């Protein structure tokens, strides 16, 4: 089972750089707002992600509240990724705790 980290640890990893944040929410939610630099990942893009992403690259996976990201993290671990963690509280907690660390989508 993939490790879970709190938002505080997530913020440290984001600020340190070198960790890829993976957003497993629906594409519309990702378009509206996301953790800065986060990559959207859904069923449609999964095959390409698995084919092109270095298994040694550290990943932080997040969803809305931290539940779906746990399953996604476990799956990525099973696919050979060496450093995958799930973000507890998900994006909804992150948005409240770190409003200055939210990348908005296009205005409109």
N, C-alpha and C positions, 0 to 999 in steps of 0.2 A: 504494500500500500504506500502510495506517495506521501511524503511528508507534507504537513500543513504549516504555513507560516502566518503570522499576524500581519496586519497592515503596516505596523511599524517596521518590521523586517523587510516588507515589500518596498517601502519607501527608501530604506537604506540601499537595497539592491538597485532600485531605479536611479537613485542619485549617484551610485558608484559606477553605473554603466556596465556594459558587457553581458547583461542578462536580457533575454528576449521575453517580453511580456506577451502572452497569448490570450486573446479575448474569444471565449467560446459562446458568447451571447449571440442572439440573432443579428444578422447583418444590419438591419435598420437601427438597432440599439447602438451598435458599434459606430455607425455613421453619425449618430446624434452626439455621442460623447464617449471618450475612452481614456484610459491611462496613456500618457504621452508615449508615442512610438509603438503602441501595442499593435500586434498583427492579428487580424480577424482569422479565426479558424472555424470552419463548419464542415459538414459532411461533403459539400461540393468541392472544397479545396484541400481536403485531407490527403488525397493521394499525392498531389503535387508537393504539399508540405513535407510529407514523409520522404519523398524522392529527393528533395533539395536541401533539407535542413541537416546540419552537422549534429550527429547524435551526442557530441560532447558539449554542445552549446547549452549553457544553463537556461532553464525555462521557468517562468512563473505563469501559471495558468489561472485565469479568473473568469467568473460568470456573474450572475446577478447577486447571489447571496452566499456563494461558497460551497454549494452542494454539487452542482453539475461539474464544476471544475475539479472536484476530487475524482470523479469517475474518469474525466478526460485525462487527468494527470496519471492515473493508474494505467490507462490505455497507452499513453505515450511511454511510460516506463516499460510496459510490455513490448513496445516496438523498438526498444534498445536505447532510448534516451537516458543518459547517465545522471543528469541532475535536473529533476522535475519536482516542483513544489506547487501546491494549491494554495491560493490566497484566501484565508478565512475572512468571512464577512462579504466577500465579493466586491463588485463595483459599487453597489449601493452604499456600503459602509465607507469605502474609499472616497466616494464623492462627498460624503458628509465630513469625514475626517480631514481630507486634504483637497479642499476646493481649488487651491492654486495648482494642484497636480492633476487637473482634468483638461484634456484637449477637446474643445468643442468641435462639432461638425460644422459644415458650411451654414452660414446664416440663410434664413429663408423660411 
